[in-house]
């Protein structure tokens, strides 16, 4: 039996894999009859040998291969090198296709990948032979439906307004979302989850304060910058973490400005930057349009100076953070 699982939503993909494992048989026996292989360097003969091995004291053997399909994605290389690579890929994927028909019924083969398109030659060959499940990132209404279903599974309830806010703050990262939902259900203690609960509990509400700190620093609002820093410190964030978040946001803003300049779509930019949260993407796009490269360059220089002052012992981390913010707020870099 052959399963193909692919897509960017690795949380749902992992849940599907667990369902496959449950359907095979006793978990304790399956663990000793499971082999996980890295597909990027796997040869057809190696896969044939593993799949041909009979299970030990169990009805089924599970073979999981990660990244095999991605190897055969179209493109890459130039000229003669590209043609040679294309021929090698064609020969390899034909061999992989053939061996799928050879392994015994006791073997369950699962191919797991992320970035695979429908034109992938190995995927096209294997689709008629496989149970294929795709897992794109959930967005908008599909994401909200998933959240509602997950909360119900945990015996919780949530207002439509709170659900919409949770969706905007956390976005498509279901690993994070599942954790935040568990915290919210426990916090609500049987009552309906409301917007105030989401703002109080969800970690991404802290991210909003980080964005506010970046705004205040880059706009030279010294009082508000210091207030934002102190608020984040009281929330338990370490000064070094705030410096890291400032550096990360500055890097995202530079990348976003470059991609916008190249005419990339919002969807392309969001995926390129890895911003699964709609809230984080909107704030990043907004800041990228407001701040110049000169401002961001100055922020980088000040962050570097703060980092060096901490590592050399010149200043304590909190003092270095406050000095950096104060110096930036005195700059005229518009």
Secondary structure, DSSP 4 states (H G I P E B T S, - for coil): -EEEEESS-HHHHHHHHHHHHHHHS-HHHHHTTEEEEETTS--HHHHHHHHHSPPSSSS-EEEEEESTGGGG-S----HHHHHHHHHHHHHHHHHHHHHHTTS-TTEEEEEEESS--TT-HHHHHHGGGSEEEE-PPP-HHHHHHHHHHHHHHTT--B-HHHHHHHHHHHTT-HHHHHHHHHHHHHHHTTSPB-HHHHHHH-THHHHHHHHHHHHHHHTT-HHHHHHHHHHHHHTT--HHHHHHHHHHHHHHHHHHHHHHHTT--HHHHHHHHT---HHHHHHHHHHHHHS-HHHHHHHHHHHHHHHHHHHTTSS-HHHHHHHHHHHHHH----
